[in-house]
Amino acid sequence: MGYILLAFIRKELLQIRRNKMMLLVIFLIPVVQLVVLVFAANPIIKNIALLVVDSDESQISKDITNRCYSTGYFKRVDSYVNRSQAMATLERGDADVILEFPSFFERDILLGRSPSVMISADAVNGIKGVLAVNYLQESLLLSMKDLDLRFMVNANRESSQVDLTYSEWYNPLRDHKSFMLPGILGMLLTVIAIMLSSVNIVREREKGNIEQINVTPISKVTFILGKVIPYGLIGLVQFTIGLAVIRFGFSVPIEGSVVLLYFVAIIYLSLLLSTGFLISELSENQSQAMFTTLFLIFIFVLMSGLLTPVESMPDWAQLINRANPLAYMVDIMRRVVLKGATMIDLWREILILVSFSISVNMIAIFNYRKSVD
């Protein structure tokens, strides 16, 4: 069996090597995607069009306005004293957020009062609207601190002051690349592994090669291993290239064990390839296999927590997401790379991936019929 398996693996690798476009898809495109996607999937929004309605036109309101623009998050839009003009600009889409200072703003501050500052944001793009308001609120608080202003909590009480000290662990510079890169690598591994393996059997069937293989004495297990192992080796090469890009291309330190990452990658690839093999078995042609694969990939990626936090999903979606292998892979990658998590920390997630892999592999083996129609 060992000699037959090695010969079968060699045959598969030779077929892949002869396909120049396949080599391009396997090795070059994932690297390009990893480099491009990390910049495209930037959760930090800049160039927010900020319109200021300054009814006070005082020195303090101007200082606060300049501080907001100096953060780099906002770009300047013509200021209006008339709020109706500002709202018309917001409605046209020429402004994203409005900061409105009331009349006598500076006077009220100097008298110890708490004047109200109004923020109006365009929330058609909900994420952009929320971030714009958060950035603006943070800028206002920092401005007040720099100007050494104090607000009265209550007219009958003395002003209270709280010194807030905080620290940010694991990603202190708030670098989105450090957060996104491990998850994107897991996503690319998912896309490439499932797509390559999902058209495997059905392509052989369309070419008429599967009948020739079925009449040989090769066992089902040997046949499946011979089909899966070559793509597993390719997946590990892609994983190695991806880790090198993360570490040396973007200078993101890998805090955890690289051996643990490869151990998890092997388990994960086994699950992906068996899933793709099962799709290929059940599909009648390559188009059907591709549509099924794309359906699964969209579900896996959108619910994985790569782009949006899993905790923000409704309860029923979080329940369904427990069957999403990419969600576990993204979580493991981020925790190992950024936090230095160990096997003890990740035993539950790894055990779930192992269970998924064994289950899908068993289904693929029992479902494959070695017969000639």
C-alpha positions as CSV (number, residue, x, y, z in Angstrom):
1,M,0.0,0.0,0.0
2,G,2.8,2.4,0.8
3,Y,4.5,2.1,-2.6
4,I,1.2,2.5,-4.4
5,L,0.3,5.5,-2.3
6,L,3.7,7.2,-3.0
7,A,3.3,6.5,-6.7
8,F,-0.2,7.9,-6.7
9,I,1.0,11.1,-4.9
10,R,3.8,11.5,-7.4
11,K,1.3,11.2,-10.2
12,E,-0.9,14.0,-8.7
13,L,2.1,16.3,-8.1
14,L,3.3,15.8,-11.7
15,Q,-0.2,16.8,-13.0
16,I,-0.1,19.9,-10.8
17,R,3.4,20.8,-12.0
18,R,2.4,20.5,-15.7
19,N,-0.4,23.0,-15.2
20,K,1.3,26.4,-15.2
21,M,-1.8,28.3,-14.4
22,M,-2.5,26.0,-11.4
23,L,1.0,26.8,-10.0
24,L,0.2,30.5,-10.4
25,V,-3.0,30.2,-8.5
26,I,-1.5,28.0,-5.8
27,F,1.7,30.0,-5.0
28,L,1.6,33.6,-6.3
29,I,-2.0,34.7,-6.0
30,P,-2.3,33.9,-2.2
31,V,0.8,36.0,-1.5
32,V,-0.6,38.9,-3.5
33,Q,-4.0,38.5,-1.8
34,L,-2.4,38.4,1.7
35,V,-0.5,41.6,1.0
36,V,-3.4,43.5,-0.7
37,L,-6.2,42.3,1.6
38,V,-4.5,43.4,4.8
39,F,-4.6,47.0,3.5
40,A,-8.0,46.7,2.0
41,A,-9.5,45.3,5.3
42,N,-8.5,48.3,7.3
43,P,-11.0,48.9,10.2
44,I,-9.5,52.4,10.7
45,I,-11.5,54.9,8.7
46,K,-9.9,58.2,7.7
47,N,-10.8,61.2,5.6
48,I,-14.2,61.6,7.3
49,A,-15.8,64.8,6.0
50,L,-16.3,66.9,9.2
51,L,-18.5,70.0,9.0
52,V,-18.4,72.4,11.9
53,V,-21.3,74.7,12.8
54,D,-19.7,77.3,15.1
55,S,-22.3,79.6,16.5
56,D,-19.9,80.8,19.1
57,E,-16.8,81.6,17.0
58,S,-14.7,81.8,20.1
59,Q,-11.1,80.9,20.6
60,I,-11.9,77.8,22.5
61,S,-14.3,76.5,19.8
62,K,-11.7,77.2,17.1
63,D,-8.9,75.4,19.1
64,I,-11.2,72.3,19.5
65,T,-12.0,72.4,15.8
66,N,-8.3,72.5,14.8
67,R,-7.6,69.7,17.3
68,C,-10.2,67.5,15.6
69,Y,-8.8,68.2,12.1
70,S,-5.2,67.5,13.3
71,T,-6.0,64.0,14.3
72,G,-5.8,62.8,10.7
73,Y,-9.3,61.1,10.9
74,F,-11.2,64.1,9.5
75,K,-11.0,66.3,6.4
76,R,-12.2,69.9,6.4
77,V,-15.6,70.9,5.0
78,D,-16.7,74.5,4.7
79,S,-18.2,75.7,8.0
80,Y,-21.6,77.2,8.4
81,V,-23.3,79.2,11.1
82,N,-26.7,78.1,9.9
83,R,-27.6,74.6,11.0
84,S,-30.1,74.1,8.2
85,Q,-27.3,74.6,5.6
86,A,-25.2,72.1,7.4
87,M,-27.9,69.5,7.4
88,A,-28.5,70.1,3.7
89,T,-24.8,69.4,3.1
90,L,-25.1,66.2,5.2
91,E,-28.1,65.1,3.2
92,R,-26.3,65.6,-0.1
93,G,-23.5,63.4,1.1
94,D,-20.9,66.1,1.0
95,A,-20.4,65.7,4.8
96,D,-20.2,62.7,7.0
97,V,-20.5,64.2,10.4
98,I,-21.5,67.7,11.9
99,L,-20.0,69.2,15.0
100,E,-22.1,72.0,16.3
101,F,-21.0,74.5,19.0
102,P,-23.8,76.5,20.6
103,S,-23.8,80.3,21.2
104,F,-21.9,81.4,24.3
105,F,-20.0,78.1,24.4
106,E,-16.8,79.7,25.7
107,R,-18.6,81.9,28.2
108,D,-20.4,78.9,29.7
109,I,-17.2,76.9,30.1
110,L,-15.4,79.8,31.8
111,L,-18.4,80.1,34.2
112,G,-18.2,76.4,35.1
113,R,-21.2,75.4,33.2
114,S,-21.6,72.4,30.9
115,P,-22.6,73.5,27.4
116,S,-24.0,70.9,25.1
117,V,-22.1,70.1,21.9
118,M,-24.2,68.4,19.2
119,I,-22.8,65.7,16.9
120,S,-24.9,64.7,13.9
121,A,-23.6,61.8,11.7
122,D,-24.7,60.2,8.4
123,A,-25.5,56.7,9.5
124,V,-26.3,55.2,6.1
125,N,-23.0,53.4,6.5
126,G,-23.6,52.4,10.0
127,I,-20.0,51.4,10.8
128,K,-18.6,54.6,9.4
129,G,-21.2,56.7,11.3
130,V,-20.4,55.0,14.6
131,L,-16.6,55.3,14.1
132,A,-17.0,59.0,13.1
133,V,-18.9,59.8,16.3
134,N,-16.4,57.8,18.4
135,Y,-13.4,59.6,16.9
136,L,-15.0,62.9,17.4
137,Q,-15.9,62.3,21.0
138,E,-12.3,61.1,21.7
139,S,-11.0,64.3,20.0
140,L,-13.3,66.5,22.1
141,L,-12.2,64.8,25.3
142,L,-8.5,65.2,24.5
143,S,-9.1,68.8,23.5
144,M,-10.7,69.6,26.9
145,K,-7.8,67.9,28.6
146,D,-5.2,69.9,26.6
147,L,-7.1,73.2,27.3
148,D,-7.2,72.3,31.0
149,L,-10.9,72.8,31.2
150,R,-13.0,71.6,34.1
151,F,-16.8,70.9,34.0
152,M,-19.1,71.1,37.0
153,V,-20.8,67.8,37.6
154,N,-23.6,69.4,39.5
155,A,-24.3,73.0,40.4
156,N,-24.5,72.1,44.1
157,R,-21.4,69.9,44.2
158,E,-17.7,70.4,43.7
159,S,-16.3,69.4,40.4
160,S,-15.0,65.9,40.4
161,Q,-11.9,64.7,38.6
162,V,-11.0,61.1,37.8
163,D,-7.5,60.1,36.7
164,L,-7.9,57.3,34.2
165,T,-4.9,55.0,33.7
166,Y,-5.1,52.3,31.1
167,S,-2.9,49.9,29.1
168,E,-3.4,47.9,25.9
169,W,-2.0,44.5,25.8
170,Y,-1.0,42.2,22.8
171,N,-1.4,45.0,20.2
172,P,-0.5,48.2,22.0
173,L,0.1,50.2,18.8
174,R,-3.4,49.3,17.6
175,D,-1.9,48.1,14.4
176,H,-4.7,46.6,12.3
177,K,-2.2,44.6,10.2
178,S,-1.1,42.7,13.3
179,F,-4.8,41.8,14.0
180,M,-5.9,41.1,10.4
181,L,-2.9,39.2,9.0
182,P,-3.3,35.9,11.0
183,G,-7.0,35.8,10.2
184,I,-6.5,36.5,6.5
185,L,-3.9,33.7,6.3
186,G,-6.5,31.3,7.7
187,M,-9.0,32.5,5.2
188,L,-6.7,32.1,2.2
189,L,-5.8,28.6,3.4
190,T,-9.5,27.8,3.5
191,V,-10.3,29.2,0.1
192,I,-7.4,27.6,-1.8
193,A,-7.6,24.2,-0.1
194,I,-11.4,23.7,-0.6
195,M,-11.5,25.1,-4.1
196,L,-8.6,22.9,-5.3
197,S,-9.9,19.7,-3.8
198,S,-13.6,20.3,-4.6
199,V,-13.0,20.0,-8.3
200,N,-10.6,17.1,-8.0
201,I,-12.8,14.0,-8.5
202,V,-15.4,15.7,-10.7
203,R,-12.6,16.9,-13.1
204,E,-11.3,13.3,-13.3
205,R,-14.9,12.1,-13.9
206,E,-15.4,14.6,-16.8
207,K,-12.1,13.6,-18.4
208,G,-13.0,9.9,-18.1
209,N,-10.0,9.1,-15.9
210,I,-12.0,8.0,-12.9
211,E,-13.2,4.9,-14.6
212,Q,-9.6,3.8,-15.3
213,I,-8.6,4.4,-11.7
214,N,-11.7,2.5,-10.4
215,V,-10.7,-0.7,-12.3
216,T,-7.3,-0.8,-10.6
217,P,-6.7,-2.6,-7.3
218,I,-6.2,0.7,-5.5
219,S,-8.2,0.8,-2.3
220,K,-10.6,3.6,-1.4
221,V,-8.4,4.8,1.4
222,T,-5.3,4.8,-0.8
223,F,-7.1,6.7,-3.5
224,I,-8.5,9.3,-1.2
225,L,-5.1,9.8,0.5
226,G,-3.4,10.0,-2.8
227,K,-5.8,12.8,-3.8
228,V,-5.7,14.7,-0.5
229,I,-2.0,14.5,0.5
230,P,-0.5,16.4,-2.5
231,Y,-2.8,19.4,-1.8
232,G,-2.1,19.1,1.9
233,L,1.6,19.5,1.1
234,I,0.8,22.5,-1.1
235,G,-1.3,24.0,1.7
236,L,1.6,23.7,4.1
237,V,3.9,25.4,1.6
238,Q,1.4,28.2,1.3
239,F,1.1,28.4,5.1
240,T,4.9,28.7,5.4
241,I,5.0,31.5,2.8
242,G,2.2,33.2,4.6
243,L,3.9,33.1,8.0
244,A,7.1,34.4,6.3
245,V,5.2,37.3,4.9
246,I,3.6,38.1,8.3
247,R,6.9,37.8,10.1
248,F,9.4,39.4,7.7
249,G,7.2,41.3,5.3
250,F,5.1,43.1,7.9
251,S,7.4,42.7,10.9
252,V,4.7,41.1,13.0
253,P,6.3,39.0,15.7
254,I,4.9,35.5,16.2
255,E,4.6,35.3,20.0
256,G,3.5,31.7,20.2
257,S,4.9,28.3,19.1
258,V,5.4,27.9,15.3
259,V,5.2,24.1,15.8
260,L,1.8,24.6,17.4
261,L,0.7,26.6,14.3
262,Y,1.8,23.9,12.0
263,F,0.1,21.2,14.1
264,V,-3.2,23.1,13.9
265,A,-2.6,23.8,10.2
266,I,-2.3,20.1,9.4
267,I,-5.5,19.3,11.3
268,Y,-7.3,22.2,9.6
269,L,-6.0,21.2,6.1
270,S,-7.2,17.6,6.7
271,L,-10.7,19.0,7.4
272,L,-10.7,21.4,4.4
273,L,-9.4,18.8,1.9
274,S,-11.8,16.1,3.0
275,T,-14.6,18.7,2.8
276,G,-13.6,19.6,-0.8
277,F,-13.2,15.9,-1.6
278,L,-16.8,15.2,-0.4
279,I,-18.1,18.2,-2.4
280,S,-16.4,16.7,-5.5
281,E,-17.9,13.3,-4.9
282,L,-21.4,14.7,-4.6
283,S,-21.2,17.1,-7.6
284,E,-22.0,16.1,-11.2
285,N,-19.8,18.7,-12.8
286,Q,-17.2,21.3,-12.0
287,S,-19.7,24.2,-12.1
288,Q,-21.8,22.5,-9.5
289,A,-18.8,21.9,-7.3
290,M,-17.6,25.5,-7.6
291,F,-21.0,27.0,-6.7
292,T,-21.2,24.7,-3.7
293,T,-17.7,25.6,-2.6
294,L,-18.3,29.4,-3.0
295,F,-21.5,29.1,-1.0
296,L,-19.6,27.5,1.9
297,I,-16.7,29.9,1.6
298,F,-19.0,32.9,1.9
299,I,-20.7,31.5,5.0
300,F,-17.3,30.6,6.6
301,V,-15.7,33.9,5.9
302,L,-18.6,36.2,6.8
303,M,-19.3,34.4,10.1
304,S,-15.7,33.7,11.1
305,G,-15.1,36.9,13.0
306,L,-12.4,37.9,10.5
307,L,-14.2,41.1,9.5
308,T,-16.7,41.6,12.3
309,P,-16.7,40.4,15.9
310,V,-18.6,37.1,16.5
311,E,-20.0,38.6,19.7
312,S,-21.9,41.2,17.7
313,M,-23.9,38.5,15.9
314,P,-27.3,37.4,17.2
315,D,-27.5,34.4,19.4
316,W,-28.9,32.1,16.6
317,A,-26.0,33.1,14.4
318,Q,-23.4,32.4,17.1
319,L,-25.0,29.0,17.6
320,I,-24.7,28.2,13.9
321,N,-21.1,29.5,13.9
322,R,-20.1,26.7,16.3
323,A,-20.0,24.5,13.2
324,N,-17.8,27.0,11.3
325,P,-14.2,25.7,11.2
326,L,-12.8,29.0,10.0
327,A,-14.1,30.7,13.1
328,Y,-11.9,28.4,15.2
329,M,-8.9,28.8,12.9
330,V,-9.1,32.6,12.9
331,D,-9.3,32.6,16.7
332,I,-6.4,30.1,17.1
333,M,-4.2,32.0,14.7
334,R,-4.7,35.4,16.4
335,R,-4.2,34.0,19.9
336,V,-1.0,32.1,19.0
337,V,0.5,34.9,16.9
338,L,-0.5,37.9,19.1
339,K,-0.9,36.4,22.6
340,G,1.4,33.5,22.5
341,A,-1.3,31.0,23.4
342,T,-0.3,27.4,24.1
343,M,-1.8,24.0,23.6
344,I,-3.3,24.2,27.1
345,D,-5.0,27.5,26.2
346,L,-6.4,26.1,22.9
347,W,-7.2,22.5,23.7
348,R,-10.9,23.0,23.3
349,E,-10.7,24.6,19.9
350,I,-8.2,22.1,18.7
351,L,-10.3,19.2,19.9
352,I,-13.3,20.6,18.0
353,L,-11.3,20.8,14.8
354,V,-10.0,17.3,15.3
355,S,-13.6,16.0,15.7
356,F,-14.7,17.9,12.6
357,S,-11.8,16.5,10.6
358,I,-12.4,12.9,11.7
359,S,-16.1,13.1,11.0
360,V,-15.8,14.6,7.5
361,N,-13.0,12.2,6.6
362,M,-15.1,9.2,7.6
363,I,-18.1,10.5,5.7
364,A,-15.9,11.1,2.6
365,I,-14.5,7.6,2.8
366,F,-17.8,5.8,3.2
367,N,-19.5,8.0,0.6
368,Y,-17.0,7.3,-2.1
369,R,-18.0,4.3,-4.3
370,K,-15.2,2.6,-6.2
371,S,-17.2,1.3,-9.1
372,V,-17.7,1.8,-12.8
373,D,-21.1,3.1,-13.9
